[in-house]
Amino acid sequence: MMDLEKLVEVEADNQVQGDTVNHPSHYTQGSIECIDAIEEQLTASEMRGYYKGNAVKYIWRERHKNEVEDLKKARWYLDRLIAKLDA
């Protein structure tokens, strides 16, 4: 099971691969990222659906758009969901 510490390690490893997966600049305004604002507004149940839905979206389109990058994005959402459930 992945805890928050492991998630930080995974995100650090992915960070080396580029910000387009972990911290896209177009989702950051000032000091807050869009995902952080969304997490503050939704319930835990709503966030669970949000993470799962986004993972499915990226898996669904990977052959038609960004291939490996989309799979990494799907993994990012699944890793985040797993870390929240393990917390």
trRosetta pair geometry for C-beta under 8 A, 3 or more apart (Angstrom, degrees):
i j d omega theta_ij theta_ji phi_ij phi_ji
1 82 7.0 -165 -161 176 69 104
1 86 4.8 151 161 -108 114 127
2 6 4.5 -128 -153 90 77 133
2 7 5.8 96 156 -58 114 80
2 10 7.4 -5 -150 -18 135 140
2 79 6.2 -75 120 -152 167 75
2 82 4.6 60 47 120 115 121
2 83 5.4 -62 114 -75 102 72
2 86 5.9 -169 77 -3 51 155
3 6 5.2 99 50 10 63 101
3 7 7.2 -116 106 -6 36 91
3 83 6.6 74 176 -136 19 78
3 86 5.2 -123 -95 125 56 134
3 87 7.3 115 -149 -83 71 59
4 7 5.3 -50 -147 34 37 117
4 8 6.5 43 152 -23 66 99
4 83 5.3 98 -88 -171 55 114
4 86 7.7 -164 -32 86 64 108
4 87 6.2 53 -42 -92 108 102
5 8 5.8 -50 -156 29 32 113
5 9 6.8 32 147 -16 62 103
6 9 5.5 -52 -154 35 38 114
6 10 6.3 38 150 -19 69 103
6 83 7.3 -161 70 -99 90 102
7 10 5.6 -51 -145 37 34 111
7 11 6.2 33 155 -17 66 106
7 79 5.7 143 -123 156 89 102
7 80 6.9 95 -147 -97 134 48
7 82 7.8 172 -80 81 109 91
7 83 4.0 5 -54 -85 143 148
8 11 5.8 -55 -145 40 29 110
8 12 6.3 33 153 -22 64 105
9 12 5.6 -54 -147 34 30 112
9 13 6.4 30 154 -17 64 103
10 13 5.7 -53 -151 36 31 111
10 14 6.2 26 153 -13 65 109
10 79 5.4 -135 106 -157 156 153
11 14 5.6 -57 -144 43 32 110
11 15 6.1 48 151 -37 64 100
11 22 5.5 120 -156 -138 85 133
11 76 7.8 79 -101 -132 82 93
11 79 7.8 176 -56 117 81 143
12 15 5.3 -42 -148 19 32 121
12 16 7.5 40 152 -23 57 92
13 16 6.2 -49 -170 20 36 111
13 17 7.6 28 140 -12 62 104
14 17 5.3 -55 -162 33 49 115
14 21 5.6 -101 172 95 118 131
14 22 5.0 134 110 -53 115 123
14 72 6.6 148 -139 -172 118 116
14 76 7.0 142 177 -89 172 101
15 18 7.9 -163 -174 48 31 13
15 19 7.2 23 -146 -84 68 62
15 22 5.4 -64 -84 47 68 158
15 23 7.4 20 -115 10 92 111
17 21 6.5 8 93 21 112 136
17 72 7.1 -129 109 -143 150 159
18 21 6.3 91 84 7 83 93
18 22 8.0 154 98 19 47 92
19 22 6.2 -85 -140 60 46 83
19 23 4.8 -58 -153 72 93 80
19 24 6.1 138 139 -92 86 35
19 25 6.4 53 127 -36 139 81
20 24 5.5 44 -138 -96 41 92
20 69 6.4 -22 110 -155 123 128
21 24 7.7 123 7 -52 10 88
21 69 6.3 -141 -75 -158 100 78
21 72 4.6 -47 -125 123 142 120
21 73 5.5 -138 -138 -75 80 70
21 76 5.8 174 167 -49 92 140
22 76 6.4 -166 -95 -122 61 136
23 27 7.5 -139 -168 67 46 107
23 28 6.6 27 180 -46 89 131
23 33 6.6 -94 -137 -103 84 140
24 27 4.8 72 75 9 94 106
24 28 7.5 179 93 -10 51 91
25 28 5.9 -67 -150 37 41 108
27 33 5.7 38 125 -163 95 85
27 34 4.2 -88 -171 11 92 120
27 35 7.0 40 157 -19 133 83
28 32 7.3 175 -149 93 68 33
28 33 4.9 -38 -96 -101 81 71
28 34 7.3 -105 -71 -14 38 78
29 32 6.6 -16 67 66 74 79
29 34 7.6 75 3 -62 95 77
32 36 5.3 -122 -166 75 88 129
32 37 5.9 86 147 -51 126 97
33 36 4.9 97 61 2 78 103
33 37 7.5 -149 97 -3 43 86
34 37 5.8 -58 -154 37 36 110
34 38 6.3 36 151 -20 69 106
35 38 5.6 -52 -147 36 33 113
35 39 6.3 36 154 -22 65 105
35 80 7.9 -84 -177 -143 140 163
36 39 5.8 -51 -147 34 31 112
36 40 6.7 31 153 -20 62 105
37 40 5.8 -56 -154 33 32 112
37 41 6.6 21 154 -14 64 112
38 41 5.9 -69 -152 39 32 106
38 42 6.1 3 165 -2 72 116
38 47 7.6 129 132 -109 95 91
38 50 6.8 174 156 180 130 162
39 42 6.6 -67 -131 44 25 94
39 47 6.0 48 -122 -110 70 135
42 46 3.8 -127 -174 96 108 124
42 47 4.9 141 102 -57 123 78
42 50 6.4 67 116 -21 175 142
43 46 4.6 96 50 8 77 103
43 47 7.0 -140 93 -6 39 86
44 47 5.7 -54 -147 36 30 111
44 48 6.5 39 152 -27 63 101
44 84 7.5 177 -147 163 93 125
45 48 5.6 -47 -152 26 32 116
45 49 7.0 28 152 -11 61 103
46 49 5.9 -58 -157 39 35 110
46 50 6.3 39 147 -24 67 107
47 50 5.2 -52 -145 35 37 117
47 51 6.2 38 157 -19 69 101
47 84 7.0 -116 118 175 130 171
48 51 6.1 -53 -150 35 27 108
48 52 6.4 21 155 -11 62 111
48 81 6.5 92 -133 -140 62 108
48 84 7.7 -147 -84 96 76 136
48 85 7.9 77 -109 -70 107 103
49 52 5.8 -59 -142 43 31 108
49 53 5.8 32 160 -22 67 111
50 53 5.9 -57 -142 37 24 111
50 54 6.4 20 160 -15 61 108
51 54 6.1 -62 -151 38 26 106
51 55 6.4 27 154 -20 64 107
51 77 4.7 166 -162 178 73 93
51 78 7.1 133 162 -84 106 32
51 80 5.8 -148 -125 86 126 103
51 81 3.9 154 131 -68 153 110
51 84 7.7 -165 -37 25 159 138
52 55 5.7 -55 -149 34 31 112
52 56 6.4 31 154 -18 65 105
52 77 7.6 -179 -65 143 18 120
52 81 6.7 79 -56 -96 71 160
53 56 5.8 -54 -150 36 31 111
53 57 6.4 36 151 -24 64 105
54 57 5.4 -48 -147 31 35 117
54 58 6.5 28 158 -14 66 103
54 73 7.7 -99 155 148 101 98
54 74 7.6 -175 126 -114 71 56
54 77 4.5 -173 90 -104 111 159
55 58 6.2 -60 -152 39 29 104
55 59 6.3 25 154 -15 65 109
55 74 4.5 86 -152 -157 67 78
55 75 7.9 101 -129 -52 101 20
55 77 4.3 -147 -62 85 85 125
55 78 5.0 82 -109 -53 143 88
55 81 7.6 -62 -32 -4 136 137
56 59 5.8 -59 -146 40 31 109
56 60 5.9 38 155 -28 67 109
56 74 7.7 118 -36 -130 15 110
57 60 5.7 -56 -148 31 25 116
57 61 6.6 -2 165 0 62 111
57 74 7.9 -172 66 -94 60 92
58 61 6.5 -67 -142 46 28 95
58 62 6.4 54 159 -61 64 93
58 70 4.4 -177 -171 -178 87 83
58 71 6.9 167 141 -81 107 24
58 73 4.5 -155 -125 89 155 106
58 74 3.8 -157 85 -60 121 87
58 77 7.3 155 14 11 133 129
59 62 6.0 -31 -149 -13 29 118
59 70 7.4 169 -74 139 24 104
59 71 7.0 66 -102 -107 65 67
59 74 4.8 81 -50 -109 82 157
61 64 5.3 -82 -165 56 67 101
61 65 4.8 15 150 7 108 122
61 66 7.8 42 117 24 101 79
61 70 5.9 -130 86 -150 87 156
62 65 6.8 -77 -123 50 20 84
62 66 6.9 -65 -135 70 58 63
62 67 5.5 78 175 -126 82 29
62 68 7.7 90 -163 -49 112 18
62 70 3.9 -163 -101 85 79 128
62 71 5.3 53 -121 -51 147 82
62 74 7.5 -55 -59 -18 124 132
63 67 6.8 56 -104 -98 31 74
65 70 6.0 94 78 -55 105 140
66 69 4.0 -63 151 64 120 111
66 70 4.4 132 70 -35 96 93
66 73 7.9 57 82 0 136 127
67 70 6.3 133 60 25 9 102
67 71 7.1 -26 154 -6 46 104
68 71 5.5 -55 -150 37 37 112
68 72 6.4 40 151 -21 68 102
69 72 5.6 -52 -151 34 34 114
69 73 6.5 36 150 -20 65 102
70 73 5.4 -50 -148 34 36 114
70 74 6.5 41 150 -21 65 100
71 74 5.5 -47 -148 33 36 114
71 75 6.4 38 150 -19 64 103
72 75 5.5 -52 -149 37 33 113
72 76 6.4 44 148 -29 64 100
73 76 5.4 -45 -150 26 35 118
73 77 6.9 31 154 -14 63 99
74 77 6.1 -57 -157 36 33 106
74 78 6.4 27 150 -13 67 109
75 78 5.6 -58 -144 43 34 110
75 79 5.9 38 156 -23 70 106
76 79 5.9 -52 -144 35 26 111
76 80 6.4 26 154 -19 61 107
77 80 5.7 -54 -147 36 31 112
77 81 6.4 32 153 -19 64 105
78 81 5.6 -53 -147 37 33 112
78 82 6.2 34 155 -19 66 106
79 82 5.7 -54 -145 38 30 112
79 83 6.3 31 155 -20 64 107
80 83 5.8 -53 -147 36 29 112
80 84 6.5 29 154 -18 63 106
81 84 5.8 -57 -150 36 31 110
81 85 6.3 25 155 -15 66 109
82 85 5.8 -59 -146 40 30 108
82 86 6.1 26 156 -17 66 111
83 86 5.8 -58 -143 40 29 109
83 87 6.5 45 153 -42 62 99
84 87 5.7 -42 -152 9 32 119
